[in-house]
């Protein structure tokens, strides 16, 4: 692993946690005020002011993960940017808590290091985003024989990360989000951050209590009215959205289901299982992996396309698109079709879109996709993974695979 670090001028400025918290609270309150069903109970929730600090692979701060708490429950996680060059102050709003434990993963990661180097002494541990959105424990240790050593251990499956490069197959890899994704678009991403700061300021003028929390006297009904800009725009909704449903003509509940990947390279396989199940082609992940030609490093896009078609006896047509655009994802979801969303080194399913209809003059409205992510790993497919609304502009979209009836 390279120890090369980007210069401070390339990386922009770190974000103070208190500023990140303001953006996180505003994102939570807006999602609730805008009437998006997933956030119906978030209005009276509080965002924990003490975040998990997640570093980039190059060592710089990358994200703050704030828990969203209602009574004694964690009902969500806000992933906020810890560096302005990320561009989007809030990268994602996760539904439900993390399905991994920092404490348990840290203890187990230290054991993994000891298994490799019995005479190593652990000096430090930290959370690292090694292949967005995947998280590892970085263990810094000193071996009496080998000297200083550093190891990344995935927080879910507790295996060392030993493949590097954003151009690896979708499965098992690692790369620096800042160096590979953010810095190449630094000017554009900084401008997005500046626009978001202006939007925060405008929101606080319209609703001064928008980011006040526990202990403050907040009139939620009045706040909801102001955040949705109803005093000014009575007939325009703040957000538009749509999610994939099984029977769209009958107002049926959302039925797309999240499945966890059963190995650390099965992200494309588990994504395939979600989409195939939607179309009523039911296979376990090992059968899907065999048809997709999944190897020790992951699954190629050609293998994914072939797998969808062969497993459905050509009842489904799969099309690879390496010029992924938000409008294309929206069109698929509008047609009630989930799709595969590819980002560097990882595959997820997408089954919803959301768009902000009101923004500052001269700025493009914010857009999100509803992601069904098979990471974190779990042998029980019903007890892993994560569902979150992800800011479209926060990540690099490498490809889509559209799956349609032939």
C-alpha angles and dihedrals in degrees: 000000000000118000092201111132128199117245121258092248090056094049099048118212133330116243119239111238091235091057091046089051091055091053090046094052092046091051091051094047094045093050089052096043091048091063099241103162095224089064101045094123098037096089094082094037124106128224111229106241092213107077132191106253113225119191130207119248088257091059101256122120111268112166143012114211110206119192116226109220131196115182102315096334133095102223099173150348128238113208105205128183119258092191127049093221088070083074101207112080089207115036099181147352110218121204108227131359130305112280093220134067123231092204096050094042092050093052093047093045090056088053091052090055091049090052089056096040112019093188095048121122116211112230103174145355132200141169115258132186099222101170111007120282094009118100131207138180111245109212118199112197143157121229118205089221105031100031123219116008137177126201134182117214121185111243093224110040094022094224124139117257109233106158120084133190136074090236096064121114118280102273122056120014143112136217142156111270091201096048099038103033112018107034096053087060096034099134094047093046093048089053089053090052091051090050090050091051089053090049091051090052092048092048092052090051091053094041112018092185094052095111099031115115144176113003094022122109101243120173099213095192091053092043092051090051093051098043091052087050091232093152088065108024108036097167102038120082116223091227137026119200145164135189132194113266133185097230108020093175092061102046089247120178120263109278106175106122134214119229125185122230110253096213132029091256098045100090093114090041094053090044087053090050091054093050096041091050089053088058091045097252102132120198135147118246096255091057091049091048090053093053092044092050093236113187136188091284099043139267130314120227090241089055091050093052092048092047095054091051099042095045090053093045086243091304086124128051116213120199125191117216119186094183097067114186130181091236090058092052089048091051092053093049091046086056088051094248123133116216141199114255116203125200127168108306096347144080128206138167121248122206108159146036134205129189132189108229097194125055143143116297112272095019127108113242116256117257133198139187125213104235127200100199119193091205130122096064121237131170086221104065091207095058105053141052128060139247117214144155106241127200105243094219095051098075140038112254107210100177151340129217113207116206116197139159110273 
